[in-house]
């Protein structure tokens, strides 16, 4: 899938552990790992919104297309 998830980049910029992000977003660390590692087939807008709110970023900071 050419959609790349850059949650790792934003976590590094915010110096935030994965567990803290999962807790603040309200998803399990396992589900966050699936999304973070690019194995997710879809993401809910509510989850994307929560990620953006917690990480203080835009959706484009988390997702990008690469051919």
PyMOL Python script that loads the backbone (N, CA, C, O; Angstrom):
from pymol import cmd

cmd.read_pdbstr("""\
ATOM      1  N   UNK A   1       0.855  -1.178   0.000  1.00  0.00           N
ATOM      2  CA  UNK A   1       0.000   0.000   0.000  1.00  0.00           C
ATOM      3  C   UNK A   1       0.897   1.235   0.000  1.00  0.00           C
ATOM      4  O   UNK A   1       1.805   1.347   0.823  1.00  0.00           O
ATOM      5  N   UNK A   2       0.649   2.135  -0.897  1.00  0.00           N
ATOM      6  CA  UNK A   2       1.529   3.314  -0.989  1.00  0.00           C
ATOM      7  C   UNK A   2       1.245   4.402   0.041  1.00  0.00           C
ATOM      8  O   UNK A   2       1.902   5.443   0.020  1.00  0.00           O
ATOM      9  N   UNK A   3       0.281   4.193   0.944  1.00  0.00           N
ATOM     10  CA  UNK A   3       0.034   5.166   2.020  1.00  0.00           C
ATOM     11  C   UNK A   3       0.991   4.857   3.169  1.00  0.00           C
ATOM     12  O   UNK A   3       0.999   3.750   3.707  1.00  0.00           O
ATOM     13  N   UNK A   4       1.788   5.846   3.530  1.00  0.00           N
ATOM     14  CA  UNK A   4       2.769   5.698   4.603  1.00  0.00           C
ATOM     15  C   UNK A   4       2.255   6.420   5.842  1.00  0.00           C
ATOM     16  O   UNK A   4       1.796   7.559   5.761  1.00  0.00           O
ATOM     17  N   UNK A   5       2.334   5.754   6.979  1.00  0.00           N
ATOM     18  CA  UNK A   5       1.903   6.339   8.251  1.00  0.00           C
ATOM     19  C   UNK A   5       3.144   6.796   9.008  1.00  0.00           C
ATOM     20  O   UNK A   5       4.035   5.998   9.299  1.00  0.00           O
ATOM     21  N   UNK A   6       3.191   8.068   9.319  1.00  0.00           N
ATOM     22  CA  UNK A   6       4.366   8.666   9.967  1.00  0.00           C
ATOM     23  C   UNK A   6       4.126   8.970  11.444  1.00  0.00           C
ATOM     24  O   UNK A   6       4.563  10.007  11.943  1.00  0.00           O
ATOM     25  N   UNK A   7       3.445   8.084  12.133  1.00  0.00           N
ATOM     26  CA  UNK A   7       3.224   8.319  13.564  1.00  0.00           C
ATOM     27  C   UNK A   7       4.547   8.324  14.320  1.00  0.00           C
ATOM     28  O   UNK A   7       4.723   9.095  15.262  1.00  0.00           O
ATOM     29  N   UNK A   8       5.477   7.462  13.907  1.00  0.00           N
ATOM     30  CA  UNK A   8       6.793   7.428  14.568  1.00  0.00           C
ATOM     31  C   UNK A   8       7.487   8.790  14.506  1.00  0.00           C
ATOM     32  O   UNK A   8       8.100   9.231  15.478  1.00  0.00           O
ATOM     33  N   UNK A   9       7.382   9.444  13.358  1.00  0.00           N
ATOM     34  CA  UNK A   9       8.025  10.752  13.183  1.00  0.00           C
ATOM     35  C   UNK A   9       7.431  11.764  14.157  1.00  0.00           C
ATOM     36  O   UNK A   9       8.155  12.515  14.812  1.00  0.00           O
ATOM     37  N   UNK A  10       6.093  11.773  14.243  1.00  0.00           N
ATOM     38  CA  UNK A  10       5.439  12.733  15.138  1.00  0.00           C
ATOM     39  C   UNK A  10       5.706  12.399  16.601  1.00  0.00           C
ATOM     40  O   UNK A  10       5.863  13.296  17.429  1.00  0.00           O
ATOM     41  N   UNK A  11       5.758  11.089  16.920  1.00  0.00           N
ATOM     42  CA  UNK A  11       6.073  10.708  18.308  1.00  0.00           C
ATOM     43  C   UNK A  11       7.481  11.187  18.677  1.00  0.00           C
ATOM     44  O   UNK A  11       7.701  11.676  19.785  1.00  0.00           O
ATOM     45  N   UNK A  12       8.418  11.047  17.760  1.00  0.00           N
ATOM     46  CA  UNK A  12       9.791  11.493  18.019  1.00  0.00           C
ATOM     47  C   UNK A  12       9.837  13.012  18.192  1.00  0.00           C
ATOM     48  O   UNK A  12      10.514  13.518  19.087  1.00  0.00           O
ATOM     49  N   UNK A  13       9.119  13.733  17.336  1.00  0.00           N
ATOM     50  CA  UNK A  13       9.105  15.201  17.436  1.00  0.00           C
ATOM     51  C   UNK A  13       8.500  15.657  18.759  1.00  0.00           C
ATOM     52  O   UNK A  13       8.949  16.637  19.353  1.00  0.00           O
ATOM     53  N   UNK A  14       7.473  14.934  19.215  1.00  0.00           N
ATOM     54  CA  UNK A  14       6.798  15.300  20.465  1.00  0.00           C
ATOM     55  C   UNK A  14       7.433  14.645  21.691  1.00  0.00           C
ATOM     56  O   UNK A  14       7.057  14.929  22.828  1.00  0.00           O
ATOM     57  N   UNK A  15       8.418  13.748  21.433  1.00  0.00           N
ATOM     58  CA  UNK A  15       9.099  13.018  22.508  1.00  0.00           C
ATOM     59  C   UNK A  15       8.066  12.328  23.406  1.00  0.00           C
ATOM     60  O   UNK A  15       8.101  12.444  24.631  1.00  0.00           O
ATOM     61  N   UNK A  16       7.148  11.606  22.756  1.00  0.00           N
ATOM     62  CA  UNK A  16       6.046  10.953  23.457  1.00  0.00           C
ATOM     63  C   UNK A  16       6.146   9.442  23.251  1.00  0.00           C
ATOM     64  O   UNK A  16       6.282   8.987  22.115  1.00  0.00           O
ATOM     65  N   UNK A  17       6.081   8.663  24.321  1.00  0.00           N
ATOM     66  CA  UNK A  17       6.082   7.206  24.180  1.00  0.00           C
ATOM     67  C   UNK A  17       4.778   6.708  23.538  1.00  0.00           C
ATOM     68  O   UNK A  17       3.735   7.353  23.642  1.00  0.00           O
ATOM     69  N   UNK A  18       4.860   5.569  22.885  1.00  0.00           N
ATOM     70  CA  UNK A  18       3.702   4.992  22.206  1.00  0.00           C
ATOM     71  C   UNK A  18       2.563   4.719  23.186  1.00  0.00           C
ATOM     72  O   UNK A  18       1.397   4.955  22.869  1.00  0.00           O
ATOM     73  N   UNK A  19       2.900   4.222  24.376  1.00  0.00           N
ATOM     74  CA  UNK A  19       1.873   3.910  25.362  1.00  0.00           C
ATOM     75  C   UNK A  19       1.090   5.134  25.799  1.00  0.00           C
ATOM     76  O   UNK A  19      -0.120   5.063  26.015  1.00  0.00           O
ATOM     77  N   UNK A  20       1.775   6.242  25.925  1.00  0.00           N
ATOM     78  CA  UNK A  20       1.101   7.495  26.320  1.00  0.00           C
ATOM     79  C   UNK A  20       0.155   7.944  25.215  1.00  0.00           C
ATOM     80  O   UNK A  20      -0.970   8.366  25.485  1.00  0.00           O
ATOM     81  N   UNK A  21       0.616   7.851  23.966  1.00  0.00           N
ATOM     82  CA  UNK A  21      -0.254   8.233  22.844  1.00  0.00           C
ATOM     83  C   UNK A  21      -1.492   7.343  22.810  1.00  0.00           C
ATOM     84  O   UNK A  21      -2.609   7.837  22.661  1.00  0.00           O
ATOM     85  N   UNK A  22      -1.298   6.036  22.947  1.00  0.00           N
ATOM     86  CA  UNK A  22      -2.435   5.105  22.925  1.00  0.00           C
ATOM     87  C   UNK A  22      -3.438   5.456  24.010  1.00  0.00           C
ATOM     88  O   UNK A  22      -4.643   5.476  23.761  1.00  0.00           O
ATOM     89  N   UNK A  23      -2.951   5.731  25.205  1.00  0.00           N
ATOM     90  CA  UNK A  23      -3.836   6.068  26.319  1.00  0.00           C
ATOM     91  C   UNK A  23      -4.604   7.359  26.043  1.00  0.00           C
ATOM     92  O   UNK A  23      -5.810   7.430  26.281  1.00  0.00           O
ATOM     93  N   UNK A  24      -3.905   8.381  25.542  1.00  0.00           N
ATOM     94  CA  UNK A  24      -4.552   9.673  25.307  1.00  0.00           C
ATOM     95  C   UNK A  24      -5.540   9.620  24.145  1.00  0.00           C
ATOM     96  O   UNK A  24      -6.551  10.322  24.151  1.00  0.00           O
ATOM     97  N   UNK A  25      -5.240   8.778  23.140  1.00  0.00           N
ATOM     98  CA  UNK A  25      -6.132   8.646  21.986  1.00  0.00           C
ATOM     99  C   UNK A  25      -7.313   7.740  22.316  1.00  0.00           C
ATOM    100  O   UNK A  25      -8.392   7.877  21.741  1.00  0.00           O
ATOM    101  N   UNK A  26      -7.097   6.814  23.245  1.00  0.00           N
ATOM    102  CA  UNK A  26      -8.168   5.911  23.631  1.00  0.00           C
ATOM    103  C   UNK A  26      -8.228   4.649  22.804  1.00  0.00           C
ATOM    104  O   UNK A  26      -9.302   4.073  22.629  1.00  0.00           O
ATOM    105  N   UNK A  27      -7.087   4.206  22.288  1.00  0.00           N
ATOM    106  CA  UNK A  27      -7.026   2.931  21.581  1.00  0.00           C
ATOM    107  C   UNK A  27      -5.979   2.057  22.261  1.00  0.00           C
ATOM    108  O   UNK A  27      -5.138   2.550  23.013  1.00  0.00           O
ATOM    109  N   UNK A  28      -6.037   0.772  21.994  1.00  0.00           N
ATOM    110  CA  UNK A  28      -5.087  -0.140  22.624  1.00  0.00           C
ATOM    111  C   UNK A  28      -3.711   0.041  22.006  1.00  0.00           C
ATOM    112  O   UNK A  28      -3.597   0.416  20.840  1.00  0.00           O
ATOM    113  N   UNK A  29      -2.664  -0.222  22.780  1.00  0.00           N
ATOM    114  CA  UNK A  29      -1.315  -0.159  22.208  1.00  0.00           C
ATOM    115  C   UNK A  29      -1.150  -1.102  21.016  1.00  0.00           C
ATOM    116  O   UNK A  29      -0.411  -0.796  20.080  1.00  0.00           O
ATOM    117  N   UNK A  30      -1.836  -2.246  21.047  1.00  0.00           N
ATOM    118  CA  UNK A  30      -1.751  -3.193  19.923  1.00  0.00           C
ATOM    119  C   UNK A  30      -2.345  -2.593  18.650  1.00  0.00           C
ATOM    120  O   UNK A  30      -1.766  -2.717  17.570  1.00  0.00           O
ATOM    121  N   UNK A  31      -3.499  -1.943  18.781  1.00  0.00           N
ATOM    122  CA  UNK A  31      -4.107  -1.314  17.598  1.00  0.00           C
ATOM    123  C   UNK A  31      -3.281  -0.132  17.105  1.00  0.00           C
ATOM    124  O   UNK A  31      -3.192   0.106  15.901  1.00  0.00           O
ATOM    125  N   UNK A  32      -2.684   0.601  18.021  1.00  0.00           N
ATOM    126  CA  UNK A  32      -1.812   1.705  17.618  1.00  0.00           C
ATOM    127  C   UNK A  32      -0.582   1.166  16.893  1.00  0.00           C
ATOM    128  O   UNK A  32      -0.115   1.773  15.930  1.00  0.00           O
ATOM    129  N   UNK A  33      -0.055   0.033  17.349  1.00  0.00           N
ATOM    130  CA  UNK A  33       1.101  -0.576  16.683  1.00  0.00           C
ATOM    131  C   UNK A  33       0.758  -1.007  15.261  1.00  0.00           C
ATOM    132  O   UNK A  33       1.570  -0.852  14.348  1.00  0.00           O
ATOM    133  N   UNK A  34      -0.445  -1.547  15.075  1.00  0.00           N
ATOM    134  CA  UNK A  34      -0.887  -1.943  13.725  1.00  0.00           C
ATOM    135  C   UNK A  34      -0.915  -0.726  12.811  1.00  0.00           C
ATOM    136  O   UNK A  34      -0.460  -0.781  11.668  1.00  0.00           O
ATOM    137  N   UNK A  35      -1.451   0.368  13.327  1.00  0.00           N
ATOM    138  CA  UNK A  35      -1.515   1.606  12.537  1.00  0.00           C
ATOM    139  C   UNK A  35      -0.121   2.178  12.311  1.00  0.00           C
ATOM    140  O   UNK A  35       0.217   2.590  11.201  1.00  0.00           O
ATOM    141  N   UNK A  36       0.670   2.201  13.349  1.00  0.00           N
ATOM    142  CA  UNK A  36       2.010   2.793  13.297  1.00  0.00           C
ATOM    143  C   UNK A  36       2.935   2.041  12.342  1.00  0.00           C
ATOM    144  O   UNK A  36       3.782   2.643  11.682  1.00  0.00           O
ATOM    145  N   UNK A  37       2.766   0.723  12.277  1.00  0.00           N
ATOM    146  CA  UNK A  37       3.641  -0.087  11.440  1.00  0.00           C
ATOM    147  C   UNK A  37       3.130  -0.269  10.012  1.00  0.00           C
ATOM    148  O   UNK A  37       3.687  -1.053   9.243  1.00  0.00           O
ATOM    149  N   UNK A  38       2.074   0.452   9.663  1.00  0.00           N
ATOM    150  CA  UNK A  38       1.577   0.406   8.296  1.00  0.00           C
ATOM    151  C   UNK A  38       0.826  -0.866   7.946  1.00  0.00           C
ATOM    152  O   UNK A  38       0.676  -1.178   6.764  1.00  0.00           O
ATOM    153  N   UNK A  39       0.355  -1.601   8.926  1.00  0.00           N
ATOM    154  CA  UNK A  39      -0.380  -2.834   8.658  1.00  0.00           C
ATOM    155  C   UNK A  39      -1.886  -2.633   8.685  1.00  0.00           C
ATOM    156  O   UNK A  39      -2.636  -3.571   8.415  1.00  0.00           O
ATOM    157  N   UNK A  40      -2.342  -1.429   9.007  1.00  0.00           N
ATOM    158  CA  UNK A  40      -3.781  -1.159   9.071  1.00  0.00           C
ATOM    159  C   UNK A  40      -4.352  -1.048   7.661  1.00  0.00           C
ATOM    160  O   UNK A  40      -3.700  -0.524   6.758  1.00  0.00           O
ATOM    161  N   UNK A  41      -5.559  -1.537   7.481  1.00  0.00           N
ATOM    162  CA  UNK A  41      -6.251  -1.450   6.191  1.00  0.00           C
ATOM    163  C   UNK A  41      -7.115  -0.201   6.112  1.00  0.00           C
ATOM    164  O   UNK A  41      -7.512   0.218   5.025  1.00  0.00           O
ATOM    165  N   UNK A  42      -7.406   0.395   7.266  1.00  0.00           N
ATOM    166  CA  UNK A  42      -8.252   1.589   7.312  1.00  0.00           C
ATOM    167  C   UNK A  42      -8.017   2.307   8.634  1.00  0.00           C
ATOM    168  O   UNK A  42      -7.477   1.737   9.582  1.00  0.00           O
ATOM    169  N   UNK A  43      -8.428   3.556   8.678  1.00  0.00           N
ATOM    170  CA  UNK A  43      -8.386   4.315   9.927  1.00  0.00           C
ATOM    171  C   UNK A  43      -9.661   5.158  10.002  1.00  0.00           C
ATOM    172  O   UNK A  43     -10.043   5.812   9.031  1.00  0.00           O
ATOM    173  N   UNK A  44     -10.300   5.134  11.149  1.00  0.00           N
ATOM    174  CA  UNK A  44     -11.508   5.936  11.333  1.00  0.00           C
ATOM    175  C   UNK A  44     -11.124   7.413  11.441  1.00  0.00           C
ATOM    176  O   UNK A  44     -10.069   7.759  11.973  1.00  0.00           O
ATOM    177  N   UNK A  45     -11.995   8.265  10.929  1.00  0.00           N
ATOM    178  CA  UNK A  45     -11.753   9.704  11.047  1.00  0.00           C
ATOM    179  C   UNK A  45     -11.688  10.120  12.512  1.00  0.00           C
ATOM    180  O   UNK A  45     -10.932  11.025  12.867  1.00  0.00           O
ATOM    181  N   UNK A  46     -12.476   9.463  13.366  1.00  0.00           N
ATOM    182  CA  UNK A  46     -12.449   9.811  14.792  1.00  0.00           C
ATOM    183  C   UNK A  46     -11.079   9.488  15.398  1.00  0.00           C
ATOM    184  O   UNK A  46     -10.583  10.225  16.251  1.00  0.00           O
ATOM    185  N   UNK A  47     -10.479   8.389  14.954  1.00  0.00           N
ATOM    186  CA  UNK A  47      -9.138   8.038  15.439  1.00  0.00           C
ATOM    187  C   UNK A  47      -8.114   9.026  14.893  1.00  0.00           C
ATOM    188  O   UNK A  47      -7.242   9.491  15.627  1.00  0.00           O
ATOM    189  N   UNK A  48      -8.219   9.345  13.611  1.00  0.00           N
ATOM    190  CA  UNK A  48      -7.300  10.308  13.008  1.00  0.00           C
ATOM    191  C   UNK A  48      -7.430  11.669  13.684  1.00  0.00           C
ATOM    192  O   UNK A  48      -6.430  12.342  13.936  1.00  0.00           O
ATOM    193  N   UNK A  49      -8.651  12.066  13.972  1.00  0.00           N
ATOM    194  CA  UNK A  49      -8.885  13.338  14.658  1.00  0.00           C
ATOM    195  C   UNK A  49      -8.242  13.326  16.046  1.00  0.00           C
ATOM    196  O   UNK A  49      -7.604  14.300  16.446  1.00  0.00           O
ATOM    197  N   UNK A  50      -8.410  12.230  16.775  1.00  0.00           N
ATOM    198  CA  UNK A  50      -7.826  12.131  18.121  1.00  0.00           C
ATOM    199  C   UNK A  50      -6.308  12.156  18.055  1.00  0.00           C
ATOM    200  O   UNK A  50      -5.658  12.798  18.880  1.00  0.00           O
ATOM    201  N   UNK A  51      -5.737  11.454  17.071  1.00  0.00           N
ATOM    202  CA  UNK A  51      -4.275  11.474  16.908  1.00  0.00           C
ATOM    203  C   UNK A  51      -3.784  12.902  16.640  1.00  0.00           C
ATOM    204  O   UNK A  51      -2.799  13.349  17.227  1.00  0.00           O
ATOM    205  N   UNK A  52      -4.475  13.602  15.758  1.00  0.00           N
ATOM    206  CA  UNK A  52      -4.081  14.977  15.431  1.00  0.00           C
ATOM    207  C   UNK A  52      -4.215  15.897  16.643  1.00  0.00           C
ATOM    208  O   UNK A  52      -3.371  16.764  16.870  1.00  0.00           O
ATOM    209  N   UNK A  53      -5.276  15.701  17.414  1.00  0.00           N
ATOM    210  CA  UNK A  53      -5.486  16.536  18.594  1.00  0.00           C
ATOM    211  C   UNK A  53      -4.376  16.315  19.623  1.00  0.00           C
ATOM    212  O   UNK A  53      -3.821  17.273  20.161  1.00  0.00           O
ATOM    213  N   UNK A  54      -4.058  15.055  19.890  1.00  0.00           N
ATOM    214  CA  UNK A  54      -3.042  14.741  20.902  1.00  0.00           C
ATOM    215  C   UNK A  54      -1.644  15.151  20.419  1.00  0.00           C
ATOM    216  O   UNK A  54      -0.848  15.690  21.188  1.00  0.00           O
ATOM    217  N   UNK A  55      -1.360  14.893  19.156  1.00  0.00           N
ATOM    218  CA  UNK A  55      -0.021  15.191  18.629  1.00  0.00           C
ATOM    219  C   UNK A  55       0.097  16.639  18.120  1.00  0.00           C
ATOM    220  O   UNK A  55       1.173  17.080  17.718  1.00  0.00           O
ATOM    221  N   UNK A  56      -1.037  17.372  18.147  1.00  0.00           N
ATOM    222  CA  UNK A  56      -1.065  18.766  17.684  1.00  0.00           C
ATOM    223  C   UNK A  56      -0.469  18.874  16.286  1.00  0.00           C
ATOM    224  O   UNK A  56       0.525  19.563  16.058  1.00  0.00           O
ATOM    225  N   UNK A  57      -1.116  18.167  15.357  1.00  0.00           N
ATOM    226  CA  UNK A  57      -0.645  18.170  13.975  1.00  0.00           C
ATOM    227  C   UNK A  57      -1.822  18.063  13.018  1.00  0.00           C
ATOM    228  O   UNK A  57      -2.971  17.950  13.445  1.00  0.00           O
ATOM    229  N   UNK A  58      -1.537  18.097  11.739  1.00  0.00           N
ATOM    230  CA  UNK A  58      -2.535  17.944  10.690  1.00  0.00           C
ATOM    231  C   UNK A  58      -2.523  16.498  10.189  1.00  0.00           C
ATOM    232  O   UNK A  58      -1.514  15.808  10.337  1.00  0.00           O
ATOM    233  N   UNK A  59      -3.635  16.024   9.593  1.00  0.00           N
ATOM    234  CA  UNK A  59      -3.643  14.658   9.054  1.00  0.00           C
ATOM    235  C   UNK A  59      -2.488  14.402   8.080  1.00  0.00           C
ATOM    236  O   UNK A  59      -1.941  13.299   8.037  1.00  0.00           O
ATOM    237  N   UNK A  60      -2.128  15.402   7.317  1.00  0.00           N
ATOM    238  CA  UNK A  60      -1.022  15.255   6.367  1.00  0.00           C
ATOM    239  C   UNK A  60       0.326  15.053   7.035  1.00  0.00           C
ATOM    240  O   UNK A  60       1.274  14.596   6.397  1.00  0.00           O
ATOM    241  N   UNK A  61       0.419  15.390   8.311  1.00  0.00           N
ATOM    242  CA  UNK A  61       1.654  15.132   9.055  1.00  0.00           C
ATOM    243  C   UNK A  61       1.762  13.656   9.429  1.00  0.00           C
ATOM    244  O   UNK A  61       2.851  13.161   9.718  1.00  0.00           O
ATOM    245  N   UNK A  62       0.626  12.955   9.422  1.00  0.00           N
ATOM    246  CA  UNK A  62       0.604  11.547   9.822  1.00  0.00           C
ATOM    247  C   UNK A  62       0.526  10.595   8.641  1.00  0.00           C
ATOM    248  O   UNK A  62       1.019   9.470   8.719  1.00  0.00           O
ATOM    249  N   UNK A  63      -0.094  11.035   7.540  1.00  0.00           N
ATOM    250  CA  UNK A  63      -0.293  10.169   6.385  1.00  0.00           C
ATOM    251  C   UNK A  63       0.289  10.822   5.150  1.00  0.00           C
ATOM    252  O   UNK A  63       0.155  12.029   4.946  1.00  0.00           O
ATOM    253  N   UNK A  64       0.938  10.007   4.324  1.00  0.00           N
ATOM    254  CA  UNK A  64       1.425  10.521   3.040  1.00  0.00           C
ATOM    255  C   UNK A  64       1.376   9.394   2.021  1.00  0.00           C
ATOM    256  O   UNK A  64       1.398   8.215   2.373  1.00  0.00           O
ATOM    257  N   UNK A  65       1.309   9.776   0.763  1.00  0.00           N
ATOM    258  CA  UNK A  65       1.268   8.810  -0.324  1.00  0.00           C
ATOM    259  C   UNK A  65       2.644   8.738  -0.955  1.00  0.00           C
ATOM    260  O   UNK A  65       3.276   9.763  -1.209  1.00  0.00           O
ATOM    261  N   UNK A  66       3.100   7.531  -1.206  1.00  0.00           N
ATOM    262  CA  UNK A  66       4.406   7.343  -1.845  1.00  0.00           C
ATOM    263  C   UNK A  66       4.274   6.248  -2.883  1.00  0.00           C
ATOM    264  O   UNK A  66       3.864   5.131  -2.568  1.00  0.00           O
ATOM    265  N   UNK A  67       4.614   6.561  -4.095  1.00  0.00           N
ATOM    266  CA  UNK A  67       4.503   5.584  -5.205  1.00  0.00           C
ATOM    267  C   UNK A  67       5.591   4.530  -5.120  1.00  0.00           C
ATOM    268  O   UNK A  67       5.652   3.636  -5.963  1.00  0.00           O
TER     269      UNK A  67
END
""", "prot")
cmd.dss("prot")
cmd.show_as("cartoon", "prot")
cmd.util.cbc("prot")
cmd.orient("prot")
